[in-house]
Amino acid sequence: MARIPELEIGRLKAEVNLARLVEASGLKLEKRGADLVCRCPFHEDDTPSFVVTPAKNLYHCFGYGAAGGPIDWVMKRQGMSVRHAVEFLREGEPLVGASTAPAGAVKASTVRALEVFGADAMMRARGFRHRRDGAGGDQPDVQP
């Protein structure tokens, strides 16, 4: 497989608004100073420890230690590889917008795309991996 060009990765990191991406996955971010906070989706949380810094387009969970940008968020939240996360963000045009722009309303099409993608992403990835590796076993052959 060809490598993903660094320019493409840099473009996605700069253009995909992480706050909108997090909100599109169903989390409600609250403004706290220059940052946005919520309870971390990766662990049980009594108080908000998940922080999105819009100026840097990065997230960090102070309780769990997870951190990163838009590509890392998709990888962690959807459980996919770098390549699949880049392809998802590349195709997710409603999610792309200058990260310095104020977060507007999340489009319904974006939410629907995330729901559909989240529901069958693992099955598609699993089917692809089994076909690629020549394994079939007891897993159904899932068409992308």
N, C-alpha and C positions, 0 to 999 in steps of 0.2 A: 504494500500500500504506500501511496505517496504521502510524504510529510505534509502537514498543514503549514502553509507559509506563515512566518512570523508576522508579516504585515496583516494577514487576515486575522490572526489572533489579537493583535494590537488594535485593529479596527473594531472588532467585536467588543473588546474590553472598554473601548472609548465610547462606542455608540449605543450599546445596550444599557438602558437605564435600569440599574440594579434594584432601586426602590420599587419601580413599577413591576419588575419581574417578581420580586418577593410578594408584593400585594396581589399579583395575578395568581399566585399559588395559594391564596386564601388567607394570608396572614394580614392582620391589621397593624400597621406601623403608626406609632404616635410620635409626634415631634417632641424632642427634648434637647433644647439648645440648638446647635447646628446639626445634630444627629437625629435619626429616627430609631425607635426602640420597640421591641415586642418580646413576648416569651419565645424562647428558642424552640424551633420545631424538631430539633434533633435529640432532646432529652426533656425529662420532667423539670419544670421550672416554676417556682413559686412567685418570683419577681422577674420582670423583664431583664434578660441578660444578653439578648441578641441585639446588636447595634449595627445599623447601616449608616455609613458616612457618605452622603450624596456628593460632597465636594471631591472625594477620592474615588467614588463608585466602588467601595469595598464594604464587606461585612465582617463582623467578628462576634463570636459568642464568648463572653467572659466566664461562663460556667462550664462549657464543653470544650472550648478551645478551637472550634471550627472557625475558619477565616478564609477570605478570598474575594474574588470578583464574580462577574456574571457567569463565566464558564464554570468556575468552581461551584457556584450555587446550583446550576443545572446538574452538574455531575453528582453532587451530594444529595440534592433533593429528589432527583429522578433516578439515581443509582445507575448512571451510565458512564461510558468511557469519554475521554477527551474528544475523540473524533465524533462520536454521536452527539455530544453536547454542542460542539461547534456546528455540526450540520443542523441541529435543532434551532440554534440561535440564528444561523444563516437564513433559514426558511421562515423564522418567526418575525416577519417584517412589522407586525403591529407592536412588537416589543422593542423595536429599534427606535431610538430617539436620543437626541443629545442628552447625556447624563447630567449636564448642568441645568437643563430646563426644569421648571417646576413640574412635579408629578401631577399629571391630569388624571381624569377618570380613566380607569382601565376599560378598554373596549370589550364588549361582550364576546366578540370573535376571538379575542386573546384568551379569555377565560375558557371558552368552549374548546379552543385548540389545546390548552393545557390539560383540561379534563380528559379529552379524547386521547391525547398523547400519553398522559400518565396511566390511563387505564390499560393500554395495550403495549406500552413501550417495552416492558420486561419480556412479554411473550415474543414480540418481534425480535428483540435482541437475542433471546435464548434460542429461537428458531434459526436465526442467522448464524449464531456461534456453532450450533450443532451441524448445520449444513456445511459450514466452512471447515470444521474440524473433521468432517466425515463421520461424525457420530449421529446416530439416529435414536437408538435405544428406545426407551419408552416415551420420549418426548414427541408430541405431535409436530408435524412440519408446518410451521406458521409462515404464511406469506406476508411480506411487508406491504 
